[in-house]
């Protein structure tokens, strides 16, 4: 089984690309969703409170993601400390998830910070979804309850798109003009061939 990392900066549309892979029969692990789930775990919450304070909890003692984001996206030290709590737990969760899918030709690991967190080093190949920054901001303004300033602040915490492109095995243009489905199908076919080649080599 091959592990394929999928990433793209905020508003690039990587979740749309992940959905197309799902339609093609490939299972996708969403690291961001896993992180949100782990954030609410009873064993994680005390660590969050110790780092960020009681004010990040609602009346039911559950973390409020918007309050966490407001703190960490203006403080790199807090962001790094939060990642140090969450990322190892996500990695362990992903390992359990992959062990249940060991017979798959390949799986997709979707992560917004695939390169920033060094997750790409655990992948066989990587896919970067690209789009112009103006379009990405426009998409997020429509999708999330964020201001343009807040979006730009989050963009500043991610690596530049050009840097990710230079490291990617595959690139998908999601610029509103290029057709994405043919791009995904082409990459799917290439990875399937790579998976079959690896399987054949292992069986010799």
N, C-alpha and C positions, 0 to 999 in steps of 0.2 A: 504493500500500500504506500502510495506517495502522499505526502502532506504538502498542500499548496497554499501558500499565504496570499491573502487577498486584502488589499488596503487602498486607501485614497484619502486625501484630505477632506475635511468637513464639507459636505455639500457636493462631493464628486459623484455620488450615486453608486457607491460600492454595494449598498444593500440591494439595489435594483439588479446589479450584475450577479450577486449571490442568488437572487431569486431565479434568474435564468438558469444558473447551474443546477438549482434544485429541480427545475422543470426537466432538465436533461438527466435527472436521476442521481445527481451527486449530492451527498449530505454536506451540510454547512454548519460549522461550529461558530457561533457568533460570540466572540470574546467580550464585546461590550455588554451584551445582554447577560452573559455569565457573570461579568463583573458587577452588574447591577443586582443580580440575584445574590451573589456572595456578600454584597454590601449590606443586605438585609438579614444576613444570617446572625443568629443570636450569639455566635462566638466571635463575630467580627465587630459588632456594634460597640462593645466596651473599648476596643482599640481605636475606633473612630472618635469616640467621645474623649478619650485621653488625648488624642491628637488635635481635635478641632473644637471641643467643648460641647456642653449639653444643648446649646442653641441649635445644633444641626438636627435635633430630634423633634418629631411631632408629638402630639398629645398621647399617641399610642406607643411612644418610645421607638419609633421607626425613623431611620435616616431620611432627611429631606434632600434629595439630590440637588435641587437648585441652590440650597444653602451651602452644601458642600462645594459645588462648582464655584459659587461666588467667592469662597475663601481660597480655594487652591489655584484658581486661574489668575490670581493676582499675586501669588506667592510661590515661586518655584521650589523653595525648600519644602513647603507643605505638600506641594504636588508630588515631589519625589518621595516624601515619607508616606503619602497615601498609596502611591504606586508600589512601594516596598511592602505594604500590607496586602494589597489586593492581588498583584501579579503572581506571586508564588501560589496563591490559592486557585487562581484561574488556571495556571499551568497544571496543577494537580488534577483539577476537574477535567481539563482537556485530555490528560493522559488516560483517565478512566473512560472518557467518552470514546477515544480512539481504539482502546482495547476491545470495545464492544463492536467495532466496525473493521476489524483487522483484515477481513476478506474483501473489502471494497478496493477497486482499482486505484482510486484516489479520493481524498476528502479535501474540503476547503476550510481553511482557518481564517475567518474574517476578523480583522483587527484594525482599529483606527491608528494605532501606534505600533504597527508591525516592525518597522525599522527603528523607531525611537527607543523602543524597549528591548531591542535585540532579539525579538521573536523570530525574525527572518532566519536566524542561524539554526533554528530547529526545523526549517522547511526545506523541501527538496527543490521547489521553485517558488517564485513570487509573481503576483499580478498586481500592477498598479493601475487604478482607474483615474483618469485625468479629466479636467475641465477647467476653463478659464476662471480666474478668481471672481470676476464680476458675476458670472453665472452661478458659481457656488454660493456666493453671498445671497443672491436673489432666491435661490432654492431654499436656503436655510431660513431666510426671512419669512417665506411662505409656510414652512414646515414647523418651525419652533417659535416659542415665545421669547425670542432674543432680539436685542437691538443690534444694529449694524456694528456698533462699537464692541459689543460683547462677542459677536461673531469674529471680528478682526482680532480680538484678544486671543480667542481660541486658535485661530489660524496661526498667530505668532508663536504659539507653543508647539506647533507641528513643524516638521522639517519642510523645507521648500519642495514644491512638486518636482522641480528639476533634479534635485538630489535623489529623490525616490526613483524617478525615471532612470537615472544612471545606474541604479542598483537592481532594477526589475528584470525578471526573466521575460515577462510579457507585459504589454501595455494596451489598455483599452481606452479609446477616446470616447468620452461621454459629453461631447461639447454641444449637444442639441442639433448637430448637423450630420454627424456620422451615425450610421446604423450600428447599434451595439450588438444585436443578436448574431449577425454573421461573425463579428469579432470573437464573441464568446464561443460559438460553435467551432471556429477554427482553432482556438486555444484548447477547447475540450478534446478535439480530435488529436492534437499534438500530444497532449498529456496522456491520453489513453494509449497512444502508441508507445510513449515513454514507459508507461506502467507495464504494458505487455512485454516490452523489451527487458525491463528489470525482472519481471516474473520469470521470463525464459532463462535469463542468466542465472537466477537463483536455483532453478530446477535442474541445471546441468551438473 
